[in-house]
Amino acid sequence: MVNWFRRRRRPVRMLRLRSRGERRDAVRVDFSELAPDVEVFLGQAAYLQLGYFETLTRLIRRTPDLGEKEALSLAAGAALAKHRGIVELIRDRGADPTDLMEPFRAPLDRFRRATIGARPRETMLSVHITAGMLDDFYLALASSYGETGRRAARVLRAGHDRQQIADILAETIGADDEMRGLLSMWARRLVGDTLLVARAALRPSRLDIEDEQKVEPVFTALVSAHSERMDALGLSA
């Protein structure tokens, strides 16, 4: 994993992750110096959403079915809206969105290429799983940044419009045993790649034992929410 972030001393921050099964109770973790600077958070979050928009629009061109094109276009529009919302926030802070996103362009493009499948259904599953996990993660990080974080959270909480994609995947999984097995294996690979992206957002160096203990509840909650998504599709995590 590429070292994207430079470690600097900063005030203690509280990272909160709300699991989907426990809407009222958030996991609170003291990450101290592990959370990235707000510019890093905004730049990476903005470029992630732009990447999902690009992946989905390319998939639209590969998909002949009009109903599926519509489902993909809804999700692409939602990702673009989130990207624009974060870009607006960056500009309101007096920064250049391109400057903040540029450091993450190459590593996140590599991540996106690694999670594009050989078949359209694999790529649909990639977006459903990786965007779901990273939306959760960046929504958790948003609580670290005061009013800027609250604005970012409102953007990230906006509807993702991926339910129709999930419905297409669930129908395929229910009707095709071979695709079910293939997608199940593909999903397991995606989880590892996605968790690496989330870990890299915290700090470039290896986490020591104490840091691992701080991180563990958040990543446990991420995996738990992922398992719920998998169950809803008819796959086992």
Secondary structure by P-SEA (a helix, b strand, c coil): ccccbbbbbbcbbbbbbbcccccccccccccccccccaaaaaaaaaaaaaaaaaaaaaaaaacccaaaaaaaaaaaaaaaaaaaaaaaaaaaaccccccccccaaaaaaaaaaaaccccaaaaaaaaaaaaaaaaaaaaaaccccaaaaaaaaaaaaccccaaaaaaaaaaaaaccaaaaaaaaaaaaaaaaaaaaaaaaacccccccaaaaaaaaaaaaaaaaaaaaaaaaacccc
